[in-house]
């Protein structure tokens, strides 16, 4: 008896790498910077002085939702000033940009974060210094009254992807000692920046600073900033891309206290730190980093946290202004239907028309992000060739669309429409974010056709070419056995005997004629109607019309490998393999001819399949 192999368990598998390189790198950072013991724990808020200086946690969240964690990433600490970009974004979305931007500036102040000074217009310099942050809390208090803090807590929780709580002791400690911030509050009120009761606003601000987070939380919050406001774990759009990009802007110019200029010059990643010992860094479109280590340098930034960010940026060359992209990679294949027709098996008259007009259907398969430069490149590449009547853009492998890209797509479609070119899209799910972005622009252009499957799109365009050039696609035509390519070359006597062994079958629309996995006991010849052949995973192999055989692999294989389903009412001749063997005994040369015809049909299919593989591998 055959022995079954032992079950596959983690210990029996040799994994390619036990540790992803990024995790290995974070471990190395942890080991390298743990001995670093410079700096002091902030104690101007007495309760903060109780933090354990040994704690050190590093977490990195990717935009596809993976979170790496090294060290004390589960230790809670207060968010402090790292709440500021989030509350600024919340104020923008809650009160409207115009209102917020009219009372809070965006220039670096050059002053310490807690300076009791406003700009020349008597407004806070920016939302990252205490004056600006207290103004934001005040604006939210205007909108939400007593519910302001809870509103903020819930918003920050959405960024973290979990319910965040408050450190009551730190809150009470800051509330008891925060007279500088109170002074700022009254300064804001006397200048009309806030109209609220100052103690109420300060209460919101102190509580918001005392929200408890972990290094892991701030990595996820930073990743949400880096991901245009979509939390990569919950996939929720937490805030508008406008508010997110503006929060990142002020982090870039003023996020790291008096070290902000140096930071963005050297590290090049928008970041915000807090006196609790946290640093959050958000590299747009790439990652979010959260670190926790309570000892601060003279600027108020976590000593170890700064080292981690510097090392990460330097090692992987992550400076946000050090980037380039090659738009030419966005086209994965570019062909016409001469090289790669649809899987519909065409009759001779249709074949002739399509062979003559193959240049009228151009297919461009795109990959990656539809960005300004990618779409521009595609539109120039399209303009380079002869003008087709139909262009199909296959977006199946498009993973993202920027607003610039979508806008350019719409403008390109408009140009094509003006030239009389029909644009067809394929591979796009109507529920996807990409579709929403593109349709936002293209809906103004009226009817753009879209098909989920590229093959259906190609088939549709081919049909239009056939119609335009005088052909017809007649689905109900009845075709006799003599017209079957598989039976080509059989004499009348053989054909007559063959026909006598066949039974005429009738199928309803959507009826399954053959199911993959079943025993293959007969061959079919389609008389009328249309059927399609699909693999068990739904991939369509062919669409067949009257005059074509299906299930013919039964002559070679004992089992069905694909499904055949009627698209509309259909009729077919069926011959069982047992009867076919009877026919073989009666007409050996005719049978050999059938097998030769079958070999020819399979060879033709192989040639088309090879051409397709070639198209995809040569780009
Ligand atoms: N709650 C702190 C304060 O207002 C936050 C300071 C900070 O983290 O920069 O002093």
Boltz pocket constraint, residues with backbone or C-beta under 6 A from the ligand:
constraints:
  - pocket:
      binder: B
      contacts: [[A, 79], [A, 80], [A, 81], [A, 82], [A, 113], [A, 114], [A, 130], [A, 174], [A, 181], [A, 205], [A, 206], [A, 209], [A, 273], [A, 274], [A, 275], [A, 276]]
      max_distance: 6.0
